[in-house]
Amino acid sequence: MKFKSIQSSVAALAGAIVLSVVAALVLYSLFSGARTQALVDKRTTAQFEQAIQQRLTAIARTQASEIQRELEAPLHTAAGLATVNAALGMKDSKGEPLLKVSREQLLNVLHETVVRNPKILGAYIGWEKDALDHNDAAYAETPITGVDPKDGRLMAWWYRKPDGTFNLEKLASLEDTKILSTGIRSSEYYLCSRETRKPCVIDPAPYKVGDKMVMLSSFIEPIMLDGKFQGIVGADLSVNFIQDMLESANKKLYDGAGDMALIATNGRLVAYTKDTGKLGEKASDILDANEVANLSKIVKGEVSYDIDQEHGHIELYLPFGIGETDARWTLMIR
C-alpha cells in the first residue's frame, strides 16, 4: 500500500509538472503571438504612413511646381519690359542713347504685351519723376492717356476688359501709403520695389471684374539704371486657376476625403477646396490653432508633416518661393 501511495504521488507530481510546462508554453505562445502581431501592426502602420507620405509629397511638389511656373510667367514678362525701359537711360559706346523710343511708342509696346499674353489681365509702367529720358516737362499738359498731365510723368496702365477689349488709363498715385483692408498699402505695387530694389509679388486680393469675383495678384519688376531705382513694370494675373487646380487634384486624392489650401505670404487664403467663400480671408481665422502654429515653423522648399495617429489625421505643408522675390506661399494638404 505504501508503495502504491508513493507511486501515486510521483504520478501526480509528474502530471503537475507536465501541466505547468504546457501552461507555460501556451502562455508564451499567446504572449509571443500578441507581441508578433503588435510588431506586424506597427510595421504595417509605418509602411502605410510612409506610402501615404510619399504620395502626398509627390502630389504637393507637382502642384507647387505647376503653380510656381504659372506665377513666374508674369514676372518674366515684366522683366522684359523693365529691360526695354532701362535701355532708354543707357548710352552706347559713342555716348548716344542706347534706345530712342517716344512715350507714345512705349505705350504701344505695353498694349501689345497685354494683347500677346492672354493670361495677364493688365500691365503697367510707372516711372520716377523725370527718370530715364529726363523729358517729363515736354509732356506736361499732354492729352496722352497714361501720362500725368500735371508734370508729364509716365504712369500708364493697359488692361483687358471683361468683354475682351482693351483700355488705357493713368495709374493712381504711386506714393499712396494708405493701408487697405487686405493689410497692404494702396501703392504697394510701386513702393515695394522702390524700397527693396527687388522684384515683388503683391499677394492676391479679391476684386470684382465684370460680374465675376477674381483673386488678383501683381508681379513687379523694378527698372534699375546704374544701381538706381527708376520705376517699375508690373503685370496683373488672376490666380483663380489655382482654386480649380487644387479642386481637381483633391478629387483624385482618396476620393476627395481631405482638402487643400494655399496660403500667401500675408497669411491669407489664395485657394481653399473646403470653402471657396473664404478666399482672401486670414488663414488664422479659418484654420485651427495647431495648423496656424505649423505654418510659422516650416522651412521654404521643405515638406513638413503633422501626423495625429489617434484621430487618423495627416497634414502636409510645402512652402515655396516665386522667382527672385521674397514671396513665400504655402501649400497645405490634410
Buried (B, 14 or more C-beta within 10 A) or exposed (E): EEEEEEEEEEEEEEEEEEEEEEEEEEEEEEEEEEEEEEEEEEEEEEEEBEEBBEEBBEBBBEBBEBBBEBBBBBBEBBBBBBBBBBBBBEEEEEEEBEBEBEBEEBBEBBBEBBEEBEEBBBBBBBBBEEBBBEBBEEBEEBEBBBBBBEBBBBBBBBBBEEEEEEEBBBBEEBEEEEEEEBEBBBBBBBBBBBEBEBBBBBBBBBBEBEEEBBBBBBBBBBBBBEEEBBBBBBBBBBBBBBBEBBBEBBEEBEEEEBBBBBBBBBBBBBBBBBEEEBBBBBBBEBBEEEBBEBBEEBEEEEBBBBEEEEEEEBBBBBBBBBBEBEBBBBBBBB
